[in-house]
Every structure is written in C-alpha cells, then in structure tokens.
Amino acid sequence: MTILLSLVLLTSCASLRTAEECNRLGMQARTAGDYEEAIKYLKCAVEKDPENYEYINNLGRAYFKTGDYRNAALTFLKAAGINPADTGVLMNLGAAYGNMHEYAKAAEAYLKAIEQNAHEYRAYFELAVIHIMEGSLDKAYEIYRKLSDLAPGQAGELLKILKGQR
C-alpha cells in the first residue's frame, strides 16, 4: 500500500488529466500525513479548476496542517469568496487568523459564521476563546451565557477555561 501510494505521488501535476484526479491524490497524501505532497497536488487541482470551492478549501486545510497559517488564511478567504454561506470555511479562516494572533480578524470570521448559522456552537466557543486571548473576559462571559442555552457541554468546557483566567 505504501509503495503504491509512493508511486502514485510521483506522478507530476502536468501529467494528471483532471482537477478531480489532483484533488484525489492530494487528499490521499493529506490522509497519509504528507502535507507538503498534499499541497502540491491540491495546488494542481486549484490550477485546473480555480473556482472549485472544495478544492480550494482542501488546499487551505493542508496549508493549515503545515503551520503555514498565512497561506491557509489567504486560501480560506478565496474559498469564502466563492461560497460565502459556508460556515466551515469561516471557522477555518478564524482558526488560521487565531494562530497568527490576528484576533480581530479571527473574531470577524467567527462572527460571520454565527451570522450564517446562529446554531454554530463551535463559532461561539472559538469567539469566546479569542476574547480570552485578547483579555476581554467580560465579552467571553457574555458568549458563555449564550452558549449555555445552545450547547451546555461546550459551555461547561468554556467555563473551565474562564475560571482559569480569573
């Protein structure tokens, strides 16, 4: 299996016929934990089909896994431009910005995710964490109260974090 995967990964982007094939190979590499190889193939998929939201988002997630948060954020921004209603890409964007300590941009992404889906409890949780990182505990507690009704389990986890900050 490993030998077969290695042989498949040796295939160059130019020799691949379709964006779908590039994406498939990129996802195989990502699943195998070879994120640099995944990026190569996912870039190929995006080059061949530059408006495919799924391929762009997959590329952003591969950048994220390598710790290249800047390219991840730029890629997620492109995906959000194509599919602005997808809360998943907004969550990914918020995480990339958060890892770059660009808390205002992270908060904006999480707020947009909440705007898209008021029941997206993960966005509330992550937004509260961003507020904690900024030192805005009052804002984080306000979100905790909202989260208590929406997702009590997540609210409990957030409360543990908040109690550690006081």
C-alpha positions as CSV (number, residue, x, y, z in Angstrom):
1,M,0.0,0.0,0.0
2,T,2.8,2.4,1.0
3,I,4.7,1.6,-2.2
4,L,1.6,2.0,-4.3
5,L,0.9,5.4,-2.7
6,S,4.5,6.5,-3.2
7,L,4.3,5.6,-6.9
8,V,1.1,7.4,-7.3
9,L,2.5,10.5,-5.6
10,L,5.5,10.6,-8.0
11,T,3.0,11.5,-10.8
12,S,3.5,15.1,-11.8
13,C,0.7,17.6,-11.9
14,A,1.3,18.2,-15.7
15,S,0.6,14.5,-16.4
16,L,-2.7,14.5,-14.4
17,R,-5.7,14.9,-16.6
18,T,-8.3,16.4,-14.3
19,A,-8.6,18.6,-11.2
20,E,-10.6,15.7,-9.6
21,E,-7.6,13.4,-10.0
22,C,-5.3,16.1,-8.5
23,N,-7.7,16.6,-5.6
24,R,-8.0,12.8,-5.0
25,L,-4.2,12.4,-4.9
26,G,-3.9,15.5,-2.6
27,M,-6.5,14.1,-0.2
28,Q,-4.7,10.7,-0.2
29,A,-1.4,12.5,0.7
30,R,-3.2,14.6,3.4
31,T,-4.8,11.5,4.9
32,A,-1.3,9.8,4.9
33,G,0.0,12.9,6.8
34,D,2.2,14.0,3.9
35,Y,1.0,17.6,3.8
36,E,3.7,19.0,1.6
37,E,2.8,16.4,-1.1
38,A,-0.9,17.2,-0.5
39,I,-0.2,20.9,-1.1
40,K,1.5,20.1,-4.4
41,Y,-1.5,18.1,-5.7
42,L,-4.1,20.4,-4.2
43,K,-2.5,23.4,-5.9
44,C,-2.7,21.4,-9.1
45,A,-6.4,20.8,-8.5
46,V,-7.0,24.5,-7.9
47,E,-4.9,25.5,-11.0
48,K,-7.1,23.2,-13.1
49,D,-10.4,24.3,-11.5
50,P,-9.8,27.6,-9.9
51,E,-13.5,28.2,-8.9
52,N,-13.9,24.8,-7.2
53,Y,-14.7,25.7,-3.6
54,E,-14.0,22.2,-2.3
55,Y,-10.5,22.0,-3.8
56,I,-9.6,25.5,-2.5
57,N,-10.8,24.7,1.0
58,N,-8.8,21.4,0.9
59,L,-5.7,23.3,-0.1
60,G,-6.3,25.7,2.8
61,R,-6.6,22.9,5.3
62,A,-3.4,21.4,4.0
63,Y,-1.6,24.7,4.5
64,F,-3.1,24.9,8.0
65,K,-1.7,21.4,8.9
66,T,1.8,22.5,7.9
67,G,1.5,25.6,10.2
68,D,1.5,27.9,7.1
69,Y,-1.4,30.0,8.6
70,R,-0.8,32.9,6.3
71,N,-1.3,30.9,3.1
72,A,-4.1,29.0,4.8
73,A,-5.9,32.3,5.6
74,L,-5.4,33.6,2.1
75,T,-6.8,30.3,0.6
76,F,-9.8,30.3,3.0
77,L,-10.5,33.9,2.0
78,K,-10.6,32.8,-1.6
79,A,-12.9,29.9,-0.7
80,A,-15.2,32.2,1.3
81,G,-15.4,34.5,-1.7
82,I,-16.7,31.6,-3.8
83,N,-19.0,30.2,-1.1
84,P,-19.7,32.8,1.5
85,A,-22.6,30.9,3.1
86,D,-20.3,28.0,4.2
87,T,-19.7,28.3,8.0
88,G,-16.9,25.6,7.8
89,V,-14.6,27.8,5.7
90,L,-15.3,30.8,8.1
91,M,-14.4,28.6,11.0
92,N,-11.2,27.5,9.2
93,L,-10.4,31.2,8.5
94,G,-10.9,32.1,12.1
95,A,-8.6,29.4,13.3
96,A,-5.9,30.5,10.8
97,Y,-6.1,34.1,12.0
98,G,-6.2,33.0,15.6
99,N,-3.0,31.0,15.2
100,M,-1.4,34.1,13.7
101,H,-2.5,36.1,16.7
102,E,-4.7,38.3,14.4
103,Y,-7.5,38.2,16.9
104,A,-9.7,41.0,15.4
105,K,-9.7,39.1,12.1
106,A,-10.4,35.8,13.8
107,A,-13.3,37.3,15.7
108,E,-14.7,38.8,12.5
109,A,-14.6,35.3,10.8
110,Y,-16.3,33.7,13.8
111,L,-19.0,36.4,13.9
112,K,-19.7,35.8,10.2
113,A,-20.0,32.1,10.9
114,I,-22.5,32.9,13.6
115,E,-24.3,35.3,11.3
116,Q,-24.6,32.4,8.7
117,N,-25.7,29.9,11.3
118,A,-26.8,31.1,14.7
119,H,-26.7,27.5,16.0
120,E,-23.0,27.0,15.1
121,Y,-21.9,26.5,18.7
122,R,-18.2,26.0,17.8
123,A,-18.1,29.6,16.4
124,Y,-19.4,30.9,19.8
125,F,-16.8,28.8,21.7
126,E,-13.9,29.9,19.4
127,L,-15.0,33.5,19.6
128,A,-15.0,33.4,23.4
129,V,-11.5,31.9,23.3
130,I,-10.4,34.8,21.1
131,H,-11.8,37.2,23.6
132,I,-10.0,35.4,26.3
133,M,-6.7,35.7,24.3
134,E,-7.4,39.4,23.9
135,G,-8.0,39.8,27.7
136,S,-11.7,40.6,27.2
137,L,-13.1,38.3,29.8
138,D,-16.4,40.2,30.1
139,K,-17.1,39.5,26.4
140,A,-16.1,35.9,26.8
141,Y,-18.6,35.5,29.8
142,E,-21.3,37.1,27.6
143,I,-20.7,34.4,25.0
144,Y,-20.6,31.8,27.7
145,R,-24.2,32.8,28.7
146,K,-25.3,32.4,25.0
147,L,-23.5,29.1,24.7
148,S,-25.1,27.7,27.9
149,D,-28.5,27.6,26.1
150,L,-27.1,26.4,22.7
151,A,-24.6,23.8,23.8
152,P,-24.4,23.1,27.5
153,G,-21.4,20.7,27.2
154,Q,-19.4,23.2,25.3
155,A,-20.4,25.9,27.7
156,G,-19.0,23.8,30.5
157,E,-15.7,23.5,28.8
158,L,-15.6,27.2,28.2
159,L,-16.4,27.9,31.8
160,K,-13.4,25.8,32.9
161,I,-11.2,28.0,30.7
162,L,-12.8,31.1,32.0
163,K,-12.3,30.1,35.6
164,G,-8.7,29.5,34.9
165,Q,-8.4,33.2,33.8
166,R,-9.8,34.8,36.9
